[in-house]
């Protein structure tokens, strides 16, 4: 390979791995940069990169991954499913095709199983009428098949349907109804179309040049900056952007124009990954193998797909030593799940419920079971949504954020606790700014939004809200005995924010059946009240951790760890499980030799991680302990999360865009 070919290969590989647009090789600034580095070098064309070099890199990567997988005597499988199909409850009654002949205006959406009036849908933009009897056939879709004929007849007799029949006659003459009525409206429509063409051409220009449409903020975004420049030559666009509503420049609209909707074909698919461990360096590799379409998501279908993939890769299912899925019953079921079917063929394929999913479920359940914690989470979600759902309110709030590097409000994720945590922190960091915004907004706006802001303000000014927010953020198991420190810091903070003082509970008397006439009434102070909630949350978290993480697999791996660090423990349990993978006498001998060697080096081990670090950092100490090395490789092969499969779905929109999904 010549030097130029080698440079082309390095450049293309950097572009592929960083998702860099191919258009940079035509950008004058990049060309100038290349010439400065090496005047004799001319970068390859976009066509060469997208064909020859891409194919070459694909084959190189494929061969490398395939060789690594074949070299690994054992491996683990990871699987995850994805779909954007919306499932509906099975109905006893269904849509009858004979209705299409009886009502010529009727159309049936087979995917969503709903009926629409195609005439009224096409004319809906020309009318402002919208009562419940007819709007269901235009926007929502009708699916109450039990009363279908009755509602079809009602819609056919409605004034809106009759009006649309009259209006449709104008459509056949290729003229708009309102254009017949108002010349000024026709002129306005032409100007709007012209302005929208300008917006569309701006997006197309940025996309073709490979330039980012958005920026760190909406104000600095390339798209918005370009739209500020173009009105100088277009009065129509200037008038359009001066509107208060319906500018068609939001993130959702630009996404739709760029066709970023994933999997437009609406098909179920699964992501398949393999995990291997290098027998020399003990480096773990997880390879994304591909997306596979599945007609069903039941365990039997998934198992057949798994066997088919392994067969195509010429891999033996009896070499599988680990499998990791989420908690769905079709994959994790102990009797008929995918993991159970795999273990029927290969019992040594240890199944691990994704630890990231498990930890997330522990936190979610803990917060859901404590009433005060559940309420504060719902309140924060509604508060963030209220501010972010309106560009006006969001801009107003950002104007109050005067400090540098201030944290922006983060959307409240409905499923992932780590993202919820960042949302709670963003509110805590902006607590004073949120109070100021809600106060100003509620005084200025006299509509429903202002009323809602006043309600948020009242709740947020309560020290109870602030205390619970601090408790939820700071609740972790290692802080069980630090409530006093948390309480003192919180008291100082709510005083600085001038929040209302927490209310004391009323005095309570001992129930009569326990009253011995000597007991006195007792009073719960705010500190004791929140201390009780604090510890209740922690107790739920600890019990959830014990429930979800004390599995048989975890206990087995703990026993394996004890074998590595304690020379008195027999390897019988490990060898009974792995059978002919390990020799019991040889494994015990090599484990004992390992401890003799590290003692001579002045080293100690207290965990499996210590053993692994020694094997990695000082390979000469274990180079001849083949059975011990083999055991380490087997344990490392067992996956603990499905992160690789989850990440693959993050890239799905780049692969399954509209054009690729609809090509024939």
N, C-alpha and C positions, 0 to 999 in steps of 0.2 A: 504494500500500500504506500502510495506517494504521500508527501507532506500535505499537498492540497486536499487529497481525498480524506486524509486523517482530520484536517481542520474542518472540512465539510461535515464529517461524521460527528465530531465533537459539538459543532454548532447546532446541528439538527437534533442531537440527543438532548442538549440543554433546552431547546425550544419545546421538545415533546414532553420532557419531565416537568417543565414549569408552566405548561399550557400557554406559551407565548404565541401571539398571532404570527402567522407566516409572513404577514405583510411587512414585518420589520426589515426584511432583506431588500425592500423597495423604498424604505424610508431614507431620505437624504441624510439625515443626521446620523443614522446607524451606518450608512455607507461611508460617511466621513470618518466615523469612529473606526471602522474596519481598515480604511486606508491609512489612518494614522498609526494603527498598531502594526500593520504590515502592508506597505504600498503595493506589493505584487499580488495580494490576495483579492480575488473577486468572489463574493459569497454566491452560493447556488441560487437559482431562481425559485419562485414559489412552486412552480410545477415540479421541479426536481425534488424539492423537499417533500411535497405531498405525495409523490409517487415513488421514485427510486429510493430515496433515503428513508422514507417512512417504512417501506416494505423491508428494506435491509435491517432497520432497527427492530422491526417487529420480529423478524426471523432470528436475529441475534438474541433478543430477550426471550423469545419462545424456547430456543434451544438451551439457553442458560437455565431457565426455570425447569425445563423438562429434565435436563441432566442432573440438577440438584435434587429433584424429586426422586429420580431413579436411584441416585446414590444413597438416599435416605432409606434405610431398611424398614423404618416405621414412620408413620405420619398420623396426623389428626385431621378431621374434617370439621369445617364450620359451615353453617347454612343459615340463611335468613330469607324471609319472604317479603315481597313488596307488591302493592297493587293500589291503583286509584279507583278501583271499582267500588261503587256504593251498593251494599247489599240491602235488600228489602225483605220484609217478612212475607212468607208465602201466603198467597190469597187463594181462597176457595174459588172465587169468580175471576175470570180473565176477560180480556178484550176480545170481542167477536169481530172477525174480519168482515162479516156481512154489514156491519154498521158503516163501513167505508162506502159501500154502494148506496146505502139508504141516505146518508148525509154526505153530499159531495164536498162540503167544506171541512170535513173532519180529517185529521191526520194523527197517526199513532207513533209515539216515540218508543221503539221496542227496547232500547237500553234501559230507560227509566220507567217503562211501562206506564206512560201517561198519554192522555189525549189532549189535543189542542185544536183550535179553530185556525186553519192556515190563512183564511181570509182576514180575520181580525188581527192575527199576528202581523201580517204584512202591512196592515193599515194602522197598527197601534200607535205609531209615532205621529199620526195625523189627527189623533183625537185625545182629549183630556178626560173623557169619561172613564170611570173605573169603579164599578160597584162589585160586590163580592159574587154576584150571580154570573157575571160575564168575565171578570178579570182572571178567574181561574183557568179559563180556556186560552188566555193570552200569555200569562207570566208563569203561574205555578204549575199548571198542568192538572188535568182531572183524572182520578183513578178510582173513584167510588163506583165500581161496576154494578153494584146492586141497584143503584138509582141512575144508571147511565142513560137509559132512554128518556126518563123523565127530565133529566138535566139537559140532554141534547135538545129536546123540544123547547124547553124554557129558553135556552140560549138562542135558538133559531127564531124565536118570537121577540127577542129583546130589541130595544131601540138601537143599541150599539151595532148589533149585527146587521140590522136593516140599513142603518146609515152607511156602514162599510160596503154593503152591496152597491149602493148608489155611487160611493166614492170610487169603487173599483172600475167603474166605467171610464173614469178619467185616466186611470192608469193605462188602459188599453190604447189611449190616444197619446201615450208617452208624455203626459203633462201632469204636474203635481196639482193637487186640489187647491191648496192654498195659493199656488201660483196663479190659478184661475181667478182667485178672489182678490189677491193683493199683489201689485207689482213691486211694492216696497219689500214685501216678504221674500219675493223671488230674488230681488237684488241682494238681500241679506244672506240668503242661502248660497248664492254664488260667491259672495265674499268669504263666507265660512268655509266653503269647499276650498277656495284658494288658500286660505290661512292654514287649513289642515294639510294641504299639499306641501306647504312650506315646512310644517312640523314633521311630516313624514319624510321629506327629503333630507332634513337635518339628521334624523335618526339613521337613515340609510347611509349618509355620508360618514358619520362617526363609526358605524358598524363596518363599512368597507375599509376604512383606514385602520381598523383595529384599535381605535381609541376608546378608553373607558367612558361610558355615558354618565355614570355617577361619580361623585367625589366624596370627600370626607363629610361634607355637608351639602345640602341641596343648593345653597347659595354658590358654592365653589364648583358645582358639577359642570362638566364640559357641555352637556346638553343645554342647561339653563343659561350658561354664558353665551353659547352660540345663538340661542333664541333672543337674548338681549341685543345682540349685534345685528341680526337680520331685519328687525322692524325698521331700521333706518332706510331701507330700500323698499319697504312694503307697508303701506298704510293699513291694508286689510289685516295683516298679522299683528300690527301694533294695536288695532282696535280689539282683535280677538284676545290677545294676552292681557288686555285691560279689563276683561270680564272678571266677575267675582266667582263664577261657577262654570263648570264644564269647559275647562281649557284643554283637556285631553293631553296633559303633559305629566301626569302622575306616574309613579313607578309601575303600577299595575298595567297602565295603558302601554307604556314603552315595552314592558315584558311581553304583552300580547302581540305587539307589532313585530317584535324580534322572534316570536315563536319559541319561547322558552318553556312551554308546557311540556312536561315529561310524559312519555308513553301515551301519545295521542291515540294509539291503537287499542287502549283499554284492555291490556292483557295481564294475567297473573304471571309473575316471574319470581325466581329465587336467585340469590347470589351464592356462589359456591367458592370456598377458599380451602387451601391446604396449608398445614403447618408442619414444618420439618425442623430438625436440629442438626447442625453440622457436627459430625463426630470428632473433628479435630479441635475446632475453636469453641464449640458449644454455643455458637451464635444461632439465635432463633430466627427463622424466616417464615413469614406468612405470605402465601401467593394467592392473588385473586385470579381464579381460573376463568370465570365468566358468568354472564346472566343466562338463565335457562327458563324458557316458557313452560308453564305447567297448566294443564286444563283444570286441575283440581288441586286443593291444598291438603287433602287427607294424607295420613301417614303412609298408606300403601303406595300412592302415586309418587310421593317424595322419595320413598325408598327405592322405587324402580328407577327414578331419575338418578339417584345416588349411584346405584349399581351401573347404570349406563355410562355415567361420567367416568367412573373408575375404569370401566372396560375400555372406553375410548382412549384413556390415558395409559392403558396397559398396566394398571396398578391392581394389586391383589387386595381384596377387601379384608383378608386375614392379616394384613400388615397394618390395619388401622388400630391405633392405640389410644385414641382420644376423640371425643366429639363434643362440640359446644354449640348450644342453641339457646334461644330465649325461653320464656316460661309457657309458651303456647302448648296446649295439650296435644296437638297433632305431632309435635316434635319431642316434647319432654315427657309425654305420658309413660307411666311405668309398666303398662300392660301392652298397649297397642301403639304407642308413640313411635316416632322414627328411631329414637335412641334405643328403645326396647327391641325393635325389629333388627337393628344392627347388632345388638348384643346377643341376639339369638344365634347369629352366624359367627360373630367374633366376641366372646365374653370379655376379652381384654380391652375392648374399646371403651375406656372410662368416659362416662357422660358427666359434664359439668354444666350446671345452669349458669349462664353468663353472670359473673359476679357484679358487673356494672349494673345490669338490670336488677339483680337482687338488692344491691345497696340502695338503688333508687326507690324500689318498692318499700323497703324498710322505712325510709324517710317519709315517703308519701303516706303510708299507713299510720305512722306515728302522728303526723300533723292532722290527719283526718279524724283520728280517734280522740283528740283533745279539742273540746269545743272552742275554747278561746283561740287556740292556734289556727283552727279551721276558719274562724270568722275573720281573723286578721289577714289571712292569705286571700280570702275572697274580697276583702275590702281593698287591699293593695292592687289586686287584679283590676277591679272596677275603676280605681283611681287612675292607674296608668292608661287604661283604655280610654277613659274620658279625656285625658290630656292629648293623647297621641292620635285619636281618631279624627281630629279636626286640625287642619293646617293652621288655621287662625289661632286656635288655643295653643298649639305647639310652638308657633312663632312667638306668641306672647310670653310663654314660659321661658323660651330660650333667651329672650331679652333680659330676663331677670337674673340669668346665670352670668354674673360678672367676673367670677374668679377664673383664673387660667387653669387649663387642664381639668375643668369640672366634668363630673361624670354625667353622661346623658342618661335619660330614663330608658331602661331596657324593657322590651316587651315581656309580658308574663307568660312563660311557656306552660301549656296545660299538662305536660307529661314529665319533663326532665327536671329533677330537683336542682341540679347544678345551675341551670339557667334561671330557675326561680330564685335561687340564692342571689345571683347577680342582679335580678330585678329588685329584690328587697334592699340590697346594698345601695342601689342607685337612688331609691326613695330616701333611705337614711342619709346619704350624702347630700341630697338636695332638699332636706326637710324644711329648712327655713324658706328656701325659694318657692317650694310648693305652697307653703302657708301664705306667702305674700301673693302668689298668683291667684289662689282661690279667693282670697279676700278682695283683691282688685276686681277679679272677674265677676264675682257675685254682686258687687256694688254697681258695676257698669252695665252688665247684661240683665235685662228685666224679663227674660224669657225662661223657658223650661231649663235650659242649660245653666243659667244663672242660679236658679233654684237648686239644681243638683249640686252646683259648686258650693253653695252655702251649706248643704248637708255634709259634703266631704270636709269642708272647713271645720264644722262643729265636731265631727268625729276626730279629725286630725289634731285639733287643739286639745283634745283630752289626753292627759298623761297616761291613761290606761292604754291607749293605742300605741303611744311611744314605748312604753314599758314592754308590751307584748311583742312589738317589732324587734326590740333589742333581744328579748328572750329567744325568739325564734331564730334570729341570726346567730346568736352565740351558743345555742344549745348543742353541745357535743359531749360525749361520755366522759372525757377527761376533765370536764368543768363541773362535775357534780357538787363539789364542795366549795365552789368559788362564787356562789350567788351573792354573798355579802359584798364582794368586790364589784360585781356587776351592778348591784343595787345602788351602791354609793356613786359610781360613775354616772349612772342613769339619772339620779337625783340632781346632780350638778348640771347635766345637759338639759333636762326639762326646765330647770330654773333659768338657764340662759335663753332658752327658746320662749320663755314666758307662757308655758302651757298651764292648763288648769291642774290644780292639785288632785291627786287620786282620792276617790271617795272612800271613807272608812265604812266597813260593814256595820250594821246595827248589832247591838248586843243580843246574844242568843242565850237562852236558858236551857238547862239540862232537861231532856224529856222526862215526863212524870214517872214513867216506869223505871227510870234510872235514878230519880231524885231521892236522896236520903235525907232531905230537909236541911242538909248542911252545905250542899253545893251552891256555888255562886254563879251568876251569869258571867259569860266570857265574851271577849271581843276579839275579832280577827283584824289585825292591823293590815294595812296595804302590803307591808313587807312580807308578812307571813302568808298572805293570800297569794302573792305572785311567786313566792318561794315554793309553795305547794304546786302551782302550775308548772314551774320550771322543772321540778323533780318528776312530775308526772310525765312530761314530755320525754325526759331522759329515760325513765323506766320503760316507756313504750318502745323507744329506740333500742335499748339493750335487750328487751325481750324479743323484739323483731330480729335483731342480729343473731340471737341464740337460736331462734326458730328457723331462719332461712339459711344460716351458715353452718349449722351442725348436721351436715348430711353425711351419709356413709362414705362418699368419695373424700370429703374433707378429713374425716377421721382416718381413712386409709392413708392419705397423704401425710397426715400428722405422724402416723406410725412409721412411715418411710423416713421422715425427717429424723425421728428418734433413733432409727437404725443407723443413720449416717453419723450422728453425733455421740451415740452411746455404744461403746464397744461390747457391752454386756448383752445387748439385745440381739436375738437370733434373726436371720433373714428368712426364716421359714414362711412367714406370712406373705412376704413379697414374692418369693419364688413359687408359692402355691398359686398366686394370682397370675403371674407372668409365665408360669410353666416353663416351656423349653426356651424362652427368651434368655433365661439366666440359669447359671449353675450354682446351686446353693453352697456347695463347699468352696468353690472358687470365689464366689462373691464374699463370703465371710472372711476368707483368707486375705483378699485384697482390701477389704474394709479395715481389718486389723493392721495390715501393713501400712495403710494410709495413716492411721493414728500414730504408729511408731515413727513414721517419717516426719510428720508435722511436729511431734514432740521433740525430735532431734533438731528441728529448725526453730524451736521456741514458739510454735504457733498453737492456738486453741480454736476450736469451732464450737459454736453454740446454736447454730441453725444451718439449714440447708443452703442458705445464701452464702454463709462462710465457706462451706465446702465447694460451692460453685466458683466463688471468687478465687480460691486457691487453685482450682483446676484451670481457670482461665489465665490468671496472672503468673502462675508458676507451673506451666504444663510439664516441665521436666520432672516434677515430683510425682506425677500420676501417669506418666507416659506408658509405663509397663503394667499398670493396674487396669487391664482391659475390661474386666468384668464390672469393676466399679464405674468406669467411664460409660459402659453400656447402660448401667442402671441410671446414671445421671441423665443420659440421653433420653431414656424412656420417660422419666419424670418430667423433663422439660418439654416433651412432645405434647403433654396434656394441656390443652388450651384453657384459659381462665375467662376470657371475654370474647365477644363477637365483634370487636371494634373494626376489624378489617372488612367484614361483610357490611357493617353499617356504613363505613366510609365509602364503600363501592356505590351505594345508593346516592350518596352526595354527588357523585360524578355522573349519575344517570342522565341528567338533563343535557349534558354535553353530547352524550351518545344518542339518546332516543329523542331527538328534537323532531319537529313536525315534518321536515323534509325527508329525513331518513326513515321515519316511521310510516310514511305514506307513499314511498317510491314503489313502483311495480316493475 
